């Protein structure tokens, strides 16, 4: 069996520069940038961009792969969660912090659904999330009617806050999580009212956003 060759260091570096530039351009013009603009922003030759990404859709696919890798890092960080509820809170906090740090990720995911609807990249992540969901239910902390897809949807919904500049983006995310998390508690299903608030804070999301796995934007740190 042949072992896949790793890309040469200069190839990996140029890909990283180009994708970092794509994220910066997204903040200014969305995903509708040209490959020439991308080369200028990345500080590389146009030919280099076309070698790494022959089409604009290839850039989107690479951004989506970067999104997937970031979510893998989220779940890797939750492997040692002390209980199911900690896994749920950790998933939501870390995912929202990561999406705030990389607003282009949500747009890339939406575009991928159109250009490559048959893609299965990321399907394994729902299974990893479901482990925390079922564990939290068994431990009596999570509402029985909550599914993994509900949590994914919450993260996607909060992604709309990426239109705000920092620190407003993270402040609003922390505020919305403080509303959403208590509603997931089993107490709300039993009693029909709010449970104890979860202290997701601005400082907590800012700390998560500047972790190495989420790095990539200059405006995600505390102000």
N, C-alpha and C positions, 0 to 999 in steps of 0.2 A: 504494500500500500504506500503510495507516495504521500509525503508530508507537504501540505501547502506552504509555499515560500512566503515569508514575511516581506512586506514591501520595504524597499530600500529606505534608509533614514531620510534621505532628501525628499522622497516621494511622500512619506508620512508627514514630514514637516510642511511641505507645500500644500497638501490636502488640509492640514489643520489651519494654516494661514488663510486659505481660501474660504473654509467654512466659518472661521471666526469673522472674516470680512462679510460673508453672507448674512450673518446675524446682525452685524452693525448696520448694513444696508437696509435690512428689514425694518429697523427702528425708524429709518428715514422715509423709505418708499414702499414698504411691504415687500412681498416676494416678486414684484414685477420689475426686477432689475435685469440689465443685460449682462452677458458674460464679459463684455468689454468693461463695463462699470465695475464688475466684480474683480477683474484683474487689476484695475487701477486702485481699488480700495485695499486689495490684498498686498499690493506692491510686488506683484509677479508679472511675468510676461503673459500676454493674451494666449500665446501658444501653450503655455503651461496650464492655464485654466482649461483649455479645450482638450488637452491630453488627459487631465484628471477627470474632467466632467464634460463630455462631448455635447450634452444638451442641458438646457435649463432644468428639465425634469430630473436629470441625474444629480443636480445640486440639491433639489428637493428630497430625492431619495436618500442622499447622504445626510442631510439634516434630520430626516426621520430616523435613520440609523443612529445618529448621535442622540436623538431623543430616547430611543430604546436603550442605549447604553447608560444613559443617565438614570432611567427608571430601574435598570438592573442594579445600579449602585444604591438606589433607594432601598430595594428589597434586600440587598446584601447587608445593608446597615441595620435591617430589622431582624436579622437571623437570631439575634440574642435578646429579642424583646421578652421581658419577664412574663408577660401574659398576653392574651388576645387583644384586650382593650388597648394596651400599650402599642401593639402592632397596628391597630386601626388609627389611633391618634398619630403615631409616627408616620404612617403612610400618608395621611392627609397633610400633615405639617410639612414633611419633606417634599412631597410632590408639588404642593403649592409654592413652596420656597424655590424649588428648582424651576418651575414654570415662570415664576416672577423673574428669576435670573436670566431666563432664556425665552423671551416672548415669541421668538420665531418658531419654537417647537410646536406650539398649538396650531399655528398656520401651516406648518409643514405636514402635520398629521391630517389636517382637513384637505390639503391639496393631494396627499397620497391616496386618500379615499376615492379621489376622482381619477387619478392617473394610473393607479395600480390597485383596484378594488379587491383583487384576489390575493393580495399580500397577506401572509400569515405572521409576519414579524410582530411580536408583542403578544401573541396569543398565550404564550407560556406565562406571561406576567399575571394574567387574570387568575391562573391556577395558583400562583404564589400568593396572591392577595386573598384568594378564597381560603387558604390555610389559616390566615389570621381571622377571617370572618367566622369560620366554623369554630375556631378555638374560642373566640370571644362569646359566641352564642352558648357553647357548652359551659363556659364559666359564668353564665348568667349576667353578662355585662352588655351585650348587644341585642337590640331588638330582633325578634325572630323573623321579621319580614324584610330585613335588610339583606341585599345581595351584593356581591363584589361589584357588579356593574353599576350599582347605585353610588358607590364610592368613587368609581372612575368618572361617573357623570358629574359628581360634585366638583372634582378637580377640573374637569373641562369647563364647567360653568364659571368657576372662579377665574379661569384663564382670561375671561373678558376684562378683568381688572388690569391686564397688562397694558391697556391703553393709557393708564395713568403713569406719570413720572414717579420716580422714587423721591421721598419716602412714602408718598400717598398710596402707591401700589401695595406696599407691604402692610401699611396701617389698615387699609381697607380689607386686605386678606385676613389679617389677624382678627378684625372685627367680625367678619362673616363666619370664620371658623368658630368663634366664640358662640355664635348662634346655632351653627349646624351640628357641632359635636354633641351638645346636650340632647338634641333631638334624636340622636342615634341610640341613646341609652335605653335599656330595657324598661326603666321606670316610666318613660314617656308612653310606652305602649300599654303598660299596665294601668297607669293612673290618668293618662290623657293630658298630662301637663309637663312643664319643663323639668328637667333634672338639674342636679347641681352644675353650675357653669364649669367649663373646662378652661383653665388659665392659659390659653394660647396667647402669647404676647407679641408685641412688635419686636422686642429684643430677641425672642426665640426664633422668629422667622428670619430676622436679619442674620443671626448666627448660622442658621442652616444654609442661607443663601450664599454665604461666602466660603462654604466648605469647598475643598479642592474639586470634588466631583461636580460641583455646580458652577465653578469659576468660568468666566467668559465675558462678563459685563462689568463695566467700570462703575455703574450706578447702583449696585446692589448692597453695598456696605452701609453701616450706620452713618447717618449724617450728623 
